[in-house]
Amino acid sequence: MPCRDHLVQVRDRFDEIRELGADALMVSFGEPERVAWMVEDLELPFRAAADPSREIYSAFGLSKASFFRVWHPRVIVKYARLIRSGMKIPRRDVAADLWQLGGDFVIDGAGVVRYAYYSEGPEDRPPVDELVDALRGNGLYWRR
Amino acid sequence: MRVSVGDRAPDFTAELPGGEGFSLADFAGRPLLLIFLRHLG
């Protein structure tokens, strides 16, 4: 659900992202039909790629979390907050890998990484303000 | 291996839900926000 929440936040800022001349791409390790369901369910205005073999995850060095990081109290608190705020509980048959970690990257028009954020746990996502700022090209960032 | 700011982004090809393929090069010339999910839910 934190991923879902993060996508909704990016979706809600996507007009601003487009005005910067930028684009966004969601990458999931789910099968293409599951990714299509997610795009439709969240009404995402940007493209989404299916990477079931996780070749792209591997190319960007996205690793897996430890047992203790996945079940950290911060994760439980984040999920509880999202449920209380009305976020839907994931369908039981969705593609899930409790251990896979996500991340956010900004790549400039020349193909150079300008921002890299490696999530440390399921609840860990960068502020969308920071992503938009990186897309504006405001300095070089490095986060984890 | 992790990528760092200033590195050239790894090129990749991917499949869109409709079966269309594309690569990072298709986004050349404009900044791209890449969001990797950990869960489809």
N, CA and C atoms of all chains as a GROMACS GRO file, in nm:
protein
  555
    1MET      N    1   0.080  -0.122   0.000
    1MET     CA    2   0.000   0.000   0.000
    1MET      C    3   0.083   0.128   0.000
    2PRO      N    4   0.199   0.129   0.066
    2PRO     CA    5   0.280   0.251   0.054
    2PRO      C    6   0.317   0.281  -0.090
    3CYS      N    7   0.336   0.178  -0.172
    3CYS     CA    8   0.364   0.199  -0.314
    3CYS      C    9   0.244   0.263  -0.382
    4ARG      N   10   0.129   0.212  -0.347
    4ARG     CA   11   0.004   0.266  -0.404
    4ARG      C   12  -0.012   0.413  -0.365
    5ASP      N   13   0.013   0.442  -0.242
    5ASP     CA   14   0.003   0.579  -0.192
    5ASP      C   15   0.104   0.669  -0.265
    6HIS      N   16   0.223   0.617  -0.285
    6HIS     CA   17   0.327   0.693  -0.354
    6HIS      C   18   0.285   0.722  -0.499
    7LEU      N   19   0.231   0.621  -0.566
    7LEU     CA   20   0.187   0.639  -0.705
    7LEU      C   21   0.076   0.744  -0.714
    8VAL      N   22  -0.015   0.740  -0.619
    8VAL     CA   23  -0.125   0.838  -0.618
    8VAL      C   24  -0.069   0.980  -0.602
    9GLN      N   25   0.032   0.992  -0.515
    9GLN     CA   26   0.092   1.124  -0.496
    9GLN      C   27   0.162   1.173  -0.623
   10VAL      N   28   0.231   1.083  -0.692
   10VAL     CA   29   0.296   1.121  -0.819
   10VAL      C   30   0.189   1.153  -0.923
   11ARG      N   31   0.085   1.070  -0.929
   11ARG     CA   32  -0.024   1.095  -1.024
   11ARG      C   33  -0.082   1.235  -1.003
   12ASP      N   34  -0.101   1.272  -0.879
   12ASP     CA   35  -0.163   1.402  -0.849
   12ASP      C   36  -0.072   1.520  -0.883
   13ARG      N   37   0.056   1.492  -0.904
   13ARG     CA   38   0.150   1.599  -0.942
   13ARG      C   39   0.193   1.587  -1.088
   14PHE      N   40   0.129   1.496  -1.162
   14PHE     CA   41   0.180   1.465  -1.295
   14PHE      C   42   0.164   1.581  -1.393
   15ASP      N   43   0.061   1.661  -1.378
   15ASP     CA   44   0.047   1.779  -1.466
   15ASP      C   45   0.169   1.869  -1.452
   16GLU      N   46   0.211   1.885  -1.328
   16GLU     CA   47   0.329   1.968  -1.300
   16GLU      C   48   0.454   1.905  -1.362
   17ILE      N   49   0.462   1.773  -1.353
   17ILE     CA   50   0.576   1.701  -1.411
   17ILE      C   51   0.578   1.719  -1.563
   18ARG      N   52   0.462   1.709  -1.623
   18ARG     CA   53   0.454   1.728  -1.769
   18ARG      C   54   0.493   1.871  -1.808
   19GLU      N   55   0.452   1.965  -1.726
   19GLU     CA   56   0.486   2.105  -1.756
   19GLU      C   57   0.637   2.128  -1.753
   20LEU      N   58   0.707   2.043  -1.681
   20LEU     CA   59   0.854   2.053  -1.678
   20LEU      C   60   0.917   1.987  -1.801
   21GLY      N   61   0.832   1.929  -1.885
   21GLY     CA   62   0.883   1.858  -2.003
   21GLY      C   63   0.932   1.720  -1.968
   22ALA      N   64   0.893   1.671  -1.851
   22ALA     CA   65   0.940   1.540  -1.805
   22ALA      C   66   0.832   1.434  -1.822
   23ASP      N   67   0.872   1.311  -1.796
   23ASP     CA   68   0.779   1.198  -1.807
   23ASP      C   69   0.802   1.108  -1.686
   24ALA      N   70   0.716   1.012  -1.669
   24ALA     CA   71   0.731   0.917  -1.558
   24ALA      C   72   0.703   0.776  -1.610
   25LEU      N   73   0.763   0.682  -1.546
   25LEU     CA   74   0.743   0.541  -1.582
   25LEU      C   75   0.743   0.459  -1.454
   26MET      N   76   0.638   0.383  -1.436
   26MET     CA   77   0.630   0.290  -1.324
   26MET      C   78   0.684   0.156  -1.369
   27VAL      N   79   0.764   0.093  -1.286
   27VAL     CA   80   0.815  -0.040  -1.318
   27VAL      C   81   0.771  -0.135  -1.208
   28SER      N   82   0.713  -0.246  -1.250
   28SER     CA   83   0.668  -0.346  -1.153
   28SER      C   84   0.720  -0.483  -1.194
   29PHE      N   85   0.739  -0.569  -1.095
   29PHE     CA   86   0.780  -0.706  -1.129
   29PHE      C   87   0.658  -0.795  -1.152
   30GLY      N   88   0.539  -0.734  -1.149
   30GLY     CA   89   0.417  -0.811  -1.175
   30GLY      C   90   0.404  -0.846  -1.322
   31GLU      N   91   0.316  -0.939  -1.348
   31GLU     CA   92   0.289  -0.978  -1.487
   31GLU      C   93   0.215  -0.862  -1.556
   32PRO      N   94   0.227  -0.853  -1.690
   32PRO     CA   95   0.167  -0.740  -1.762
   32PRO      C   96   0.019  -0.716  -1.732
   33GLU      N   97  -0.059  -0.824  -1.717
   33GLU     CA   98  -0.202  -0.804  -1.693
   33GLU      C   99  -0.227  -0.742  -1.554
   34ARG      N  100  -0.140  -0.775  -1.458
   34ARG     CA  101  -0.153  -0.717  -1.324
   34ARG      C  102  -0.114  -0.569  -1.326
   35VAL      N  103  -0.012  -0.539  -1.406
   35VAL     CA  104   0.031  -0.400  -1.417
   35VAL      C  105  -0.080  -0.318  -1.482
   36ALA      N  106  -0.143  -0.376  -1.584
   36ALA     CA  107  -0.253  -0.306  -1.652
   36ALA      C  108  -0.367  -0.279  -1.555
   37TRP      N  109  -0.394  -0.376  -1.467
   37TRP     CA  110  -0.499  -0.358  -1.367
   37TRP      C  111  -0.466  -0.241  -1.273
   38MET      N  112  -0.342  -0.235  -1.232
   38MET     CA  113  -0.297  -0.128  -1.141
   38MET      C  114  -0.313   0.010  -1.207
   39VAL      N  115  -0.271   0.018  -1.333
   39VAL     CA  116  -0.279   0.145  -1.407
   39VAL      C  117  -0.424   0.191  -1.416
   40GLU      N  118  -0.513   0.095  -1.445
   40GLU     CA  119  -0.655   0.128  -1.458
   40GLU      C  120  -0.716   0.163  -1.323
   41ASP      N  121  -0.681   0.085  -1.222
   41ASP     CA  122  -0.739   0.105  -1.090
   41ASP      C  123  -0.702   0.241  -1.031
   42LEU      N  124  -0.579   0.282  -1.055
   42LEU     CA  125  -0.533   0.410  -0.999
   42LEU      C  126  -0.543   0.525  -1.099
   43GLU      N  127  -0.591   0.493  -1.221
   43GLU     CA  128  -0.603   0.594  -1.326
   43GLU      C  129  -0.471   0.669  -1.344
   44LEU      N  130  -0.366   0.592  -1.362
   44LEU     CA  131  -0.234   0.652  -1.378
   44LEU      C  132  -0.221   0.714  -1.516
   45PRO      N  133  -0.173   0.837  -1.525
   45PRO     CA  134  -0.160   0.905  -1.654
   45PRO      C  135  -0.025   0.882  -1.720
   46PHE      N  136   0.058   0.799  -1.658
   46PHE     CA  137   0.190   0.771  -1.716
   46PHE      C  138   0.203   0.622  -1.744
   47ARG      N  139   0.308   0.589  -1.820
   47ARG     CA  140   0.323   0.451  -1.863
   47ARG      C  141   0.373   0.360  -1.750
   48ALA      N  142   0.349   0.234  -1.770
   48ALA     CA  143   0.390   0.136  -1.670
   48ALA      C  144   0.451   0.016  -1.741
   49ALA      N  145   0.560  -0.032  -1.689
   49ALA     CA  146   0.629  -0.145  -1.751
   49ALA      C  147   0.623  -0.266  -1.660
   50ALA      N  148   0.610  -0.380  -1.723
   50ALA     CA  149   0.614  -0.507  -1.650
   50ALA      C  150   0.755  -0.566  -1.664
   51ASP      N  151   0.810  -0.602  -1.551
   51ASP     CA  152   0.946  -0.657  -1.549
   51ASP      C  153   0.947  -0.784  -1.463
   52PRO      N  154   0.870  -0.884  -1.506
   52PRO     CA  155   0.858  -1.003  -1.420
   52PRO      C  156   0.990  -1.077  -1.397
   53SER      N  157   1.082  -1.062  -1.488
   53SER     CA  158   1.213  -1.128  -1.468
   53SER      C  159   1.305  -1.044  -1.380
   54ARG      N  160   1.261  -0.922  -1.350
   54ARG     CA  161   1.335  -0.826  -1.265
   54ARG      C  162   1.472  -0.789  -1.320
   55GLU      N  163   1.484  -0.790  -1.451
   55GLU     CA  164   1.611  -0.749  -1.511
   55GLU      C  165   1.638  -0.601  -1.486
   56ILE      N  166   1.533  -0.519  -1.491
   56ILE     CA  167   1.552  -0.375  -1.470
   56ILE      C  168   1.580  -0.349  -1.322
   57TYR      N  169   1.510  -0.420  -1.235
   57TYR     CA  170   1.537  -0.407  -1.091
   57TYR      C  171   1.684  -0.437  -1.064
   58SER      N  172   1.730  -0.544  -1.126
   58SER     CA  173   1.869  -0.585  -1.104
   58SER      C  174   1.966  -0.483  -1.162
   59ALA      N  175   1.935  -0.428  -1.280
   59ALA     CA  176   2.023  -0.331  -1.344
   59ALA      C  177   2.041  -0.206  -1.257
   60PHE      N  178   1.937  -0.173  -1.182
   60PHE     CA  179   1.945  -0.055  -1.094
   60PHE      C  180   1.988  -0.092  -0.952
   61GLY      N  181   2.017  -0.218  -0.931
   61GLY     CA  182   2.071  -0.259  -0.801
   61GLY      C  183   1.970  -0.260  -0.689
   62LEU      N  184   1.843  -0.283  -0.723
   62LEU     CA  185   1.739  -0.287  -0.619
   62LEU      C  186   1.740  -0.425  -0.553
   63SER      N  187   1.757  -0.423  -0.425
   63SER     CA  188   1.777  -0.549  -0.353
   63SER      C  189   1.654  -0.587  -0.272
   64LYS      N  190   1.673  -0.680  -0.182
   64LYS     CA  191   1.563  -0.727  -0.098
   64LYS      C  192   1.588  -0.687   0.047
   65ALA      N  193   1.477  -0.670   0.118
   65ALA     CA  194   1.487  -0.628   0.258
   65ALA      C  195   1.502  -0.750   0.348
   66SER      N  196   1.550  -0.724   0.467
   66SER     CA  197   1.561  -0.831   0.566
   66SER      C  198   1.425  -0.854   0.631
   67PHE      N  199   1.411  -0.968   0.697
   67PHE     CA  200   1.288  -1.000   0.770
   67PHE      C  201   1.256  -0.888   0.871
   68PHE      N  202   1.356  -0.845   0.944
   68PHE     CA  203   1.333  -0.746   1.050
   68PHE      C  204   1.296  -0.610   0.992
   69ARG      N  205   1.347  -0.577   0.874
   69ARG     CA  206   1.313  -0.449   0.813
   69ARG      C  207   1.171  -0.450   0.760
   70VAL      N  208   1.129  -0.565   0.705
   70VAL     CA  209   0.993  -0.574   0.651
   70VAL      C  210   0.890  -0.564   0.763
   71TRP      N  211   0.922  -0.623   0.877
   71TRP     CA  212   0.825  -0.625   0.988
   71TRP      C  213   0.859  -0.522   1.096
   72HIS      N  214   0.929  -0.419   1.056
   72HIS     CA  215   0.965  -0.313   1.150
   72HIS      C  216   0.838  -0.240   1.196
   73PRO      N  217   0.833  -0.194   1.321
   73PRO     CA  218   0.714  -0.121   1.368
   73PRO      C  219   0.676  -0.003   1.280
   74ARG      N  220   0.774   0.064   1.220
   74ARG     CA  221   0.742   0.177   1.131
   74ARG      C  222   0.654   0.132   1.014
   75VAL      N  223   0.678   0.009   0.967
   75VAL     CA  224   0.601  -0.044   0.855
   75VAL      C  225   0.456  -0.066   0.900
   76ILE      N  226   0.440  -0.126   1.018
   76ILE     CA  227   0.306  -0.153   1.070
   76ILE      C  228   0.230  -0.021   1.089
   77VAL      N  229   0.298   0.078   1.143
   77VAL     CA  230   0.234   0.209   1.167
   77VAL      C  231   0.193   0.272   1.034
   78LYS      N  232   0.279   0.264   0.934
   78LYS     CA  233   0.248   0.323   0.803
   78LYS      C  234   0.124   0.255   0.743
   79TYR      N  235   0.120   0.123   0.748
   79TYR     CA  236   0.004   0.051   0.693
   79TYR      C  237  -0.123   0.089   0.770
   80ALA      N  238  -0.112   0.098   0.901
   80ALA     CA  239  -0.230   0.133   0.982
   80ALA      C  240  -0.282   0.271   0.945
   81ARG      N  241  -0.189   0.364   0.924
   81ARG     CA  242  -0.229   0.500   0.886
   81ARG      C  243  -0.299   0.501   0.751
   82LEU      N  244  -0.244   0.425   0.656
   82LEU     CA  245  -0.303   0.423   0.522
   82LEU      C  246  -0.442   0.361   0.525
   83ILE      N  247  -0.458   0.255   0.603
   83ILE     CA  248  -0.590   0.192   0.612
   83ILE      C  249  -0.689   0.289   0.676
   84ARG      N  250  -0.643   0.358   0.780
   84ARG     CA  251  -0.731   0.455   0.848
   84ARG      C  252  -0.769   0.570   0.755
   85SER      N  253  -0.680   0.603   0.662
   85SER     CA  254  -0.708   0.714   0.570
   85SER      C  255  -0.797   0.671   0.454
   86GLY      N  256  -0.831   0.542   0.450
   86GLY     CA  257  -0.923   0.494   0.346
   86GLY      C  258  -0.856   0.422   0.232
   87MET      N  259  -0.726   0.402   0.238
   87MET     CA  260  -0.656   0.330   0.132
   87MET      C  261  -0.705   0.186   0.128
   88LYS      N  262  -0.727   0.138   0.006
   88LYS     CA  263  -0.779   0.003  -0.009
   88LYS      C  264  -0.674  -0.101   0.031
   89ILE      N  265  -0.720  -0.208   0.093
   89ILE     CA  266  -0.630  -0.318   0.126
   89ILE      C  267  -0.606  -0.396  -0.004
   90PRO      N  268  -0.480  -0.433  -0.032
   90PRO     CA  269  -0.451  -0.500  -0.158
   90PRO      C  270  -0.530  -0.629  -0.175
   91ARG      N  271  -0.562  -0.657  -0.301
   91ARG     CA  272  -0.626  -0.785  -0.332
   91ARG      C  273  -0.531  -0.898  -0.294
   92ARG      N  274  -0.587  -1.007  -0.254
   92ARG     CA  275  -0.501  -1.118  -0.208
   92ARG      C  276  -0.423  -1.181  -0.321
   93ASP      N  277  -0.472  -1.164  -0.445
   93ASP     CA  278  -0.405  -1.234  -0.555
   93ASP      C  279  -0.308  -1.143  -0.630
   94VAL      N  280  -0.278  -1.026  -0.575
   94VAL     CA  281  -0.186  -0.938  -0.645
   94VAL      C  282  -0.044  -0.993  -0.637
   95ALA      N  283   0.037  -0.946  -0.732
   95ALA     CA  284   0.177  -0.986  -0.729
   95ALA      C  285   0.241  -0.930  -0.603
   96ALA      N  286   0.297  -1.014  -0.526
   96ALA     CA  287   0.355  -0.968  -0.401
   96ALA      C  288   0.488  -1.037  -0.376
   97ASP      N  289   0.579  -0.960  -0.330
   97ASP     CA  290   0.706  -1.014  -0.283
   97ASP      C  291   0.741  -0.926  -0.164
   98LEU      N  292   0.720  -0.981  -0.049
   98LEU     CA  293   0.739  -0.900   0.072
   98LEU      C  294   0.880  -0.844   0.083
   99TRP      N  295   0.974  -0.910   0.021
   99TRP     CA  296   1.114  -0.876   0.045
   99TRP      C  297   1.171  -0.779  -0.057
  100GLN      N  298   1.111  -0.771  -0.176
  100GLN     CA  299   1.165  -0.683  -0.281
  100GLN      C  300   1.153  -0.536  -0.239
  101LEU      N  301   1.257  -0.462  -0.257
  101LEU     CA  302   1.254  -0.320  -0.228
  101LEU      C  303   1.236  -0.239  -0.355
  102GLY      N  304   1.178  -0.121  -0.340
  102GLY     CA  305   1.156  -0.032  -0.453
  102GLY      C  306   1.257   0.082  -0.453
  103GLY      N  307   1.230   0.178  -0.536
  103GLY     CA  308   1.318   0.294  -0.542
  103GLY      C  309   1.267   0.394  -0.644
  104ASP      N  310   1.325   0.512  -0.640
  104ASP     CA  311   1.289   0.619  -0.733
  104ASP      C  312   1.415   0.679  -0.792
  105PHE      N  313   1.411   0.705  -0.921
  105PHE     CA  314   1.528   0.759  -0.990
  105PHE      C  315   1.483   0.869  -1.085
  106VAL      N  316   1.567   0.970  -1.099
  106VAL     CA  317   1.545   1.070  -1.203
  106VAL      C  318   1.663   1.061  -1.299
  107ILE      N  319   1.629   1.046  -1.426
  107ILE     CA  320   1.730   1.035  -1.531
  107ILE      C  321   1.711   1.155  -1.623
  108ASP      N  322   1.819   1.225  -1.651
  108ASP     CA  323   1.803   1.344  -1.734
  108ASP      C  324   1.793   1.306  -1.883
  109GLY      N  325   1.775   1.406  -1.966
  109GLY     CA  326   1.752   1.380  -2.108
  109GLY      C  327   1.870   1.318  -2.179
  110ALA      N  328   1.988   1.324  -2.116
  110ALA     CA  329   2.107   1.264  -2.175
  110ALA      C  330   2.131   1.123  -2.120
  111GLY      N  331   2.041   1.075  -2.035
  111GLY     CA  332   2.055   0.939  -1.983
  111GLY      C  333   2.142   0.928  -1.858
  112VAL      N  334   2.164   1.042  -1.790
  112VAL     CA  335   2.248   1.042  -1.670
  112VAL      C  336   2.157   1.046  -1.546
  113VAL      N  337   2.194   0.966  -1.447
  113VAL     CA  338   2.116   0.961  -1.324
  113VAL      C  339   2.137   1.090  -1.246
  114ARG      N  340   2.028   1.159  -1.214
  114ARG     CA  341   2.035   1.285  -1.140
  114ARG      C  342   1.979   1.273  -0.999
  115TYR      N  343   1.914   1.162  -0.972
  115TYR     CA  344   1.857   1.141  -0.839
  115TYR      C  345   1.841   0.991  -0.821
  116ALA      N  346   1.880   0.942  -0.707
  116ALA     CA  347   1.866   0.798  -0.679
  116ALA      C  348   1.820   0.779  -0.536
  117TYR      N  349   1.710   0.711  -0.518
  117TYR     CA  350   1.658   0.683  -0.384
  117TYR      C  351   1.628   0.535  -0.375
  118TYR      N  352   1.700   0.469  -0.288
  118TYR     CA  353   1.677   0.326  -0.264
  118TYR      C  354   1.596   0.312  -0.135
  119SER      N  355   1.476   0.262  -0.147
  119SER     CA  356   1.393   0.243  -0.028
  119SER      C  357   1.459   0.142   0.064
  120GLU      N  358   1.452   0.171   0.192
  120GLU     CA  359   1.512   0.081   0.290
  120GLU      C  360   1.411  -0.019   0.346
  121GLY      N  361   1.283   0.010   0.326
  121GLY     CA  362   1.180  -0.078   0.375
  121GLY      C  363   1.051  -0.052   0.301
  122PRO      N  364   0.948  -0.131   0.330
  122PRO     CA  365   0.821  -0.118   0.258
  122PRO      C  366   0.757   0.020   0.269
  123GLU      N  367   0.778   0.088   0.380
  123GLU     CA  368   0.711   0.216   0.403
  123GLU      C  369   0.795   0.333   0.353
  124ASP      N  370   0.915   0.306   0.308
  124ASP     CA  371   1.012   0.412   0.281
  124ASP      C  372   1.005   0.458   0.135
  125ARG      N  373   0.953   0.578   0.116
  125ARG     CA  374   0.945   0.639  -0.017
  125ARG      C  375   0.986   0.786  -0.006
  126PRO      N  376   1.048   0.840  -0.107
  126PRO     CA  377   1.089   0.980  -0.097
  126PRO      C  378   0.970   1.074  -0.112
  127PRO      N  379   0.981   1.195  -0.057
  127PRO     CA  380   0.874   1.294  -0.077
  127PRO      C  381   0.863   1.330  -0.225
  128VAL      N  382   0.742   1.344  -0.273
  128VAL     CA  383   0.723   1.376  -0.415
  128VAL      C  384   0.778   1.515  -0.446
  129ASP      N  385   0.775   1.604  -0.349
  129ASP     CA  386   0.836   1.737  -0.368
  129ASP      C  387   0.982   1.723  -0.411
  130GLU      N  388   1.050   1.629  -0.349
  130GLU     CA  389   1.192   1.609  -0.379
  130GLU      C  390   1.210   1.555  -0.521
  131LEU      N  391   1.120   1.469  -0.563
  131LEU     CA  392   1.127   1.415  -0.699
  131LEU      C  393   1.103   1.524  -0.803
  132VAL      N  394   1.003   1.606  -0.776
  132VAL     CA  395   0.972   1.716  -0.870
  132VAL      C  396   1.089   1.813  -0.877
  133ASP      N  397   1.148   1.838  -0.763
  133ASP     CA  398   1.264   1.927  -0.758
  133ASP      C  399   1.380   1.869  -0.840
  134ALA      N  400   1.401   1.741  -0.828
  134ALA     CA  401   1.507   1.676  -0.905
  134ALA      C  402   1.476   1.682  -1.055
  135LEU      N  403   1.348   1.667  -1.091
  135LEU     CA  404   1.310   1.676  -1.232
  135LEU      C  405   1.332   1.817  -1.286
  136ARG      N  406   1.323   1.913  -1.198
  136ARG     CA  407   1.350   2.052  -1.239
  136ARG      C  408   1.499   2.072  -1.266
  137GLY      N  409   1.580   1.978  -1.220
  137GLY     CA  410   1.724   1.991  -1.239
  137GLY      C  411   1.790   2.078  -1.136
  138ASN      N  412   1.724   2.089  -1.021
  138ASN     CA  413   1.779   2.173  -0.914
  138ASN      C  414   1.888   2.099  -0.837
  139GLY      N  415   2.007   2.105  -0.890
  139GLY     CA  416   2.120   2.045  -0.819
  139GLY      C  417   2.125   1.895  -0.834
  140LEU      N  418   2.226   1.838  -0.780
  140LEU     CA  419   2.244   1.694  -0.785
  140LEU      C  420   2.204   1.634  -0.651
  141TYR      N  421   2.130   1.530  -0.658
  141TYR     CA  422   2.084   1.466  -0.536
  141TYR      C  423   2.147   1.329  -0.524
  142TRP      N  424   2.161   1.286  -0.406
  142TRP     CA  425   2.186   1.145  -0.384
  142TRP      C  426   2.118   1.108  -0.255
  143ARG      N  427   2.032   1.012  -0.262
  143ARG     CA  428   1.966   0.965  -0.141
  143ARG      C  429   1.987   0.817  -0.134
  144ARG      N  430   2.051   0.769  -0.034
  144ARG     CA  431   2.070   0.626  -0.011
  144ARG      C  432   2.105   0.552  -0.138
  145MET      N  433   2.457  -0.402  -0.875
  145MET     CA  434   2.527  -0.288  -0.818
  145MET      C  435   2.439  -0.162  -0.827
  146ARG      N  436   2.442  -0.084  -0.722
  146ARG     CA  437   2.358   0.036  -0.720
  146ARG      C  438   2.410   0.142  -0.817
  147VAL      N  439   2.319   0.223  -0.865
  147VAL     CA  440   2.361   0.334  -0.950
  147VAL      C  441   2.370   0.459  -0.862
  148SER      N  442   2.456   0.549  -0.898
  148SER     CA  443   2.475   0.672  -0.823
  148SER      C  444   2.449   0.791  -0.914
  149VAL      N  445   2.426   0.904  -0.851
  149VAL     CA  446   2.409   1.028  -0.927
  149VAL      C  447   2.535   1.054  -1.009
  150GLY      N  448   2.515   1.086  -1.135
  150GLY     CA  449   2.626   1.110  -1.226
  150GLY      C  450   2.658   0.990  -1.314
  151ASP      N  451   2.608   0.872  -1.275
  151ASP     CA  452   2.627   0.752  -1.358
  151ASP      C  453   2.536   0.758  -1.480
  152ARG      N  454   2.578   0.694  -1.584
  152ARG     CA  455   2.487   0.674  -1.696
  152ARG      C  456   2.384   0.568  -1.652
  153ALA      N  457   2.259   0.596  -1.677
  153ALA     CA  458   2.154   0.501  -1.636
  153ALA      C  459   2.165   0.373  -1.717
  154PRO      N  460   2.146   0.259  -1.653
  154PRO     CA  461   2.148   0.134  -1.729
  154PRO      C  462   2.039   0.134  -1.835
  155ASP      N  463   2.074   0.096  -1.955
  155ASP     CA  464   1.971   0.088  -2.059
  155ASP      C  465   1.886  -0.035  -2.031
  156PHE      N  466   1.765  -0.029  -2.074
  156PHE     CA  467   1.679  -0.145  -2.053
  156PHE      C  468   1.570  -0.147  -2.159
  157THR      N  469   1.515  -0.263  -2.177
  157THR     CA  470   1.395  -0.275  -2.257
  157THR      C  471   1.288  -0.330  -2.165
  158ALA      N  472   1.168  -0.293  -2.192
  158ALA     CA  473   1.058  -0.338  -2.106
  158ALA      C  474   0.933  -0.356  -2.192
  159GLU      N  475   0.838  -0.419  -2.128
  159GLU     CA  476   0.713  -0.446  -2.199
  159GLU      C  477   0.600  -0.370  -2.131
  160LEU      N  478   0.525  -0.298  -2.213
  160LEU     CA  479   0.406  -0.232  -2.161
  160LEU      C  480   0.293  -0.335  -2.153
  161PRO      N  481   0.193  -0.309  -2.069
  161PRO     CA  482   0.085  -0.406  -2.055
  161PRO      C  483   0.021  -0.449  -2.187
  162GLY      N  484   0.020  -0.362  -2.286
  162GLY     CA  485  -0.040  -0.398  -2.414
  162GLY      C  486   0.051  -0.484  -2.500
  163GLY      N  487   0.170  -0.512  -2.451
  163GLY     CA  488   0.262  -0.596  -2.526
  163GLY      C  489   0.366  -0.517  -2.603
  164GLU      N  490   0.348  -0.385  -2.608
  164GLU     CA  491   0.443  -0.299  -2.679
  164GLU      C  492   0.575  -0.293  -2.601
  165GLY      N  493   0.684  -0.303  -2.674
  165GLY     CA  494   0.814  -0.294  -2.608
  165GLY      C  495   0.874  -0.156  -2.625
  166PHE      N  496   0.958  -0.118  -2.534
  166PHE     CA  497   1.025   0.010  -2.545
  166PHE      C  498   1.153   0.003  -2.462
  167SER      N  499   1.235   0.106  -2.481
  167SER     CA  500   1.360   0.109  -2.406
  167SER      C  501   1.379   0.247  -2.345
  168LEU      N  502   1.481   0.258  -2.263
  168LEU     CA  503   1.511   0.387  -2.201
  168LEU      C  504   1.537   0.493  -2.307
  169ALA      N  505   1.594   0.451  -2.419
  169ALA     CA  506   1.626   0.546  -2.525
  169ALA      C  507   1.501   0.618  -2.578
  170ASP      N  508   1.386   0.554  -2.562
  170ASP     CA  509   1.262   0.618  -2.609
  170ASP      C  510   1.229   0.744  -2.530
  171PHE      N  511   1.292   0.760  -2.414
  171PHE     CA  512   1.266   0.879  -2.332
  171PHE      C  513   1.376   0.983  -2.347
  172ALA      N  514   1.468   0.959  -2.439
  172ALA     CA  515   1.583   1.050  -2.455
  172ALA      C  516   1.535   1.192  -2.483
  173GLY      N  517   1.607   1.288  -2.426
  173GLY     CA  518   1.575   1.428  -2.452
  173GLY      C  519   1.488   1.492  -2.347
  174ARG      N  520   1.434   1.412  -2.257
  174ARG     CA  521   1.352   1.471  -2.150
  174ARG      C  522   1.377   1.395  -2.019
  175PRO      N  523   1.367   1.466  -1.908
  175PRO     CA  524   1.387   1.399  -1.780
  175PRO      C  525   1.281   1.291  -1.757
  176LEU      N  526   1.323   1.186  -1.691
  176LEU     CA  527   1.232   1.074  -1.666
  176LEU      C  528   1.236   1.038  -1.518
  177LEU      N  529   1.120   1.026  -1.460
  177LEU     CA  530   1.107   0.974  -1.324
  177LEU      C  531   1.074   0.826  -1.332
  178LEU      N  532   1.162   0.745  -1.277
  178LEU     CA  533   1.142   0.599  -1.276
  178LEU      C  534   1.098   0.557  -1.136
  179ILE      N  535   0.987   0.491  -1.128
  179ILE     CA  536   0.934   0.449  -0.997
  179ILE      C  537   0.928   0.297  -0.994
  180PHE      N  538   1.008   0.238  -0.913
  180PHE     CA  539   1.007   0.092  -0.898
  180PHE      C  540   0.918   0.054  -0.781
  181LEU      N  541   0.822  -0.032  -0.808
  181LEU     CA  542   0.732  -0.076  -0.703
  181LEU      C  543   0.790  -0.198  -0.633
  182ARG      N  544   0.741  -0.221  -0.512
  182ARG     CA  545   0.777  -0.344  -0.443
  182ARG      C  546   0.657  -0.436  -0.430
  183HIS      N  547   0.544  -0.385  -0.471
  183HIS     CA  548   0.421  -0.459  -0.449
  183HIS      C  549   0.316  -0.406  -0.544
  184LEU      N  550   0.236  -0.492  -0.599
  184LEU     CA  551   0.124  -0.448  -0.682
  184LEU      C  552  -0.002  -0.463  -0.599
  185GLY      N  553  -0.041  -0.360  -0.533
  185GLY     CA  554  -0.161  -0.374  -0.450
  185GLY      C  555  -0.236  -0.244  -0.439
   0.00000   0.00000   0.00000
